[in-house]
Every structure is written in C-alpha cells, then in structure tokens.
Amino acid sequence: VVSTQSTGNTVTLYGRSFTIRDCDVFTRNFLTKLGIKVPDAESTEPADPYFEHRKQQAATMQPHRPYEKCDTLKQFLDNDRKVLRFYCIWDNSSEMFGDVRELVLHYFLADDTIEIREVIRLTPAGTPLPSS
C-alpha cells in the first residue's frame, strides 16, 4: 500500500483523484529506506491533463489484490505515531465553478488509515481566503 503513494502518483479515493506532488523529509527518508524511489517535488499544475485522465482510466480497469492479512498488533507496535505526510492537489477546474485545491494526506502506518485535510490559507486579519 505504501509503495503506491509516492510523489507524482495519483490516488483515487471515493471517486476523487488526488495527485501527490510532494512529501515531507520524514516520509521521503522512510520511503527511501524501504527501497522506494521518491522523485523530486512536482509543479502544482499537471503537464497534460488529457494524458493523466487516460492513465487514471487505465489504472482503474486493472483489478486490485484483496487486502492481505498481517499481524496488526506487531504493525501497530512497530509503527505507532509514525505518519507519512504527502502534499497533494485536487484539480477540479474542469467542472463549473471548480478550482485547484491544496491538500495534505496523512498516512498512518500503525493501522493503514489515511486522513485528507484541505490547506486553507488565511488573510493577515486571520479570516480564510474566499474560494475562487
């Protein structure tokens, strides 16, 4: 599961596709120690949206392996409080009133769960910026 979450990959969750564009230093070091090559950070805009869309469609047509059972207690004890942080974008600009949103994806190694949080920029007065 962790090997598919690297910079430049697209993760589809609940019908929404999130592009992972960067990760923090701990995550980069962790993945490197596992033998996973982590490319440098990507730009915030996709190079070719049509090609990316076709690649996503092809990936969803391939069956996934069923979840394999493992020793969850050992996994929890080994990885408690270890979190991988990925910086993502959600490009919804093709829809009416859609825009590009910055997100942070947290992957909890202890129980293989994820959390996705939107990055909300604040004005100097401390109020959120309006969406475009």
C-alpha positions in Angstrom: 0.0 0.0 0.0 2.8 2.4 0.9 4.7 1.7 -2.3 1.9 3.2 -4.4 2.0 6.5 -2.5 4.9 8.4 -3.9 5.4 11.8 -5.4 3.9 12.1 -8.8 1.3 9.3 -8.3 -2.5 9.8 -8.4 -4.5 8.2 -5.6 -8.3 7.7 -6.2 -10.4 7.6 -3.0 -14.2 7.6 -3.0 -14.2 8.5 -6.7 -12.0 11.6 -6.3 -8.4 11.6 -7.7 -5.7 13.3 -5.7 -2.3 14.0 -7.2 0.6 13.6 -4.8 3.1 16.3 -5.6 5.5 16.3 -2.6 6.2 14.8 0.8 8.0 15.9 4.0 11.5 14.9 4.9 10.5 12.1 7.3 8.3 10.5 4.6 11.0 10.8 2.0 13.6 9.2 4.3 11.1 6.4 5.3 10.2 5.5 1.7 13.9 5.6 0.7 14.8 3.1 3.5 12.0 0.8 2.2 13.7 0.9 -1.3 11.1 3.1 -2.9 12.4 5.8 -5.2 10.9 9.1 -4.4 11.1 11.7 -7.2 11.6 15.4 -6.6 8.6 17.6 -6.0 6.3 18.2 -8.9 4.9 21.5 -10.0 1.4 22.3 -8.9 -0.1 22.1 -12.4 -0.3 18.8 -14.4 1.7 18.8 -17.6 -1.0 17.2 -19.8 -4.5 16.8 -18.2 -5.8 14.6 -21.0 -2.9 12.1 -20.7 -3.3 12.0 -16.9 -7.0 11.3 -17.3 -6.4 8.4 -19.7 -3.7 7.0 -17.4 -6.2 7.1 -14.5 -8.8 5.4 -16.5 -6.4 2.6 -17.5 -5.3 2.2 -13.8 -8.9 1.8 -12.6 -9.6 -1.0 -15.1 -6.9 -3.3 -13.6 -8.1 -5.4 -10.6 -6.5 -4.8 -7.2 -5.3 -7.6 -5.0 -7.5 -8.3 -2.0 -6.3 -7.0 1.3 -3.8 -9.4 2.7 -4.0 -10.3 6.4 -1.0 -9.4 8.5 -0.1 -9.2 12.2 -1.8 -6.0 13.0 -0.6 -5.8 16.6 3.0 -6.0 15.6 2.4 -3.4 12.9 0.7 -1.1 15.4 3.6 -1.5 18.0 6.3 -1.0 15.4 4.7 2.0 13.7 2.8 3.7 16.5 2.9 7.5 16.0 4.6 7.2 12.6 2.8 9.2 10.0 3.7 9.8 6.3 2.7 13.2 5.1 2.0 13.9 1.4 1.2 17.3 -0.2 -1.5 16.9 -2.8 -3.6 18.9 -5.2 -7.2 18.2 -6.3 -7.7 19.8 -9.7 -11.5 20.2 -10.1 -11.1 23.1 -12.6 -12.7 21.2 -15.4 -16.1 21.4 -13.6 -18.3 24.5 -13.4 -17.0 26.7 -10.5 -14.3 24.2 -9.8 -10.8 25.1 -8.8 -7.4 23.6 -7.7 -7.3 22.9 -4.0 -4.2 22.1 -1.9 -4.5 19.2 0.4 -2.4 17.3 2.9 -2.7 13.5 3.0 -1.6 11.8 6.2 -1.0 8.0 6.0 -0.9 6.4 9.5 1.5 3.4 9.4 0.1 1.9 12.6 -3.3 1.0 11.1 -3.0 1.8 7.4 -5.6 4.6 7.6 -5.5 7.9 5.9 -6.6 11.5 6.6 -7.0 14.2 4.0 -7.1 17.8 5.1 -7.5 20.9 2.9 -5.0 23.6 3.3 -6.9 26.8 4.0 -4.9 30.0 3.5 -5.6 32.8 6.0 -5.6 36.5 5.3 -3.5 38.8 7.5 -6.7 39.5 9.5 -7.0 35.8 10.3 -10.0 35.0 8.2 -10.0 32.4 5.4 -9.5 33.5 1.9 -12.6 33.1 -0.3 -12.6 30.2 -2.8 -12.1 31.3 -6.4 
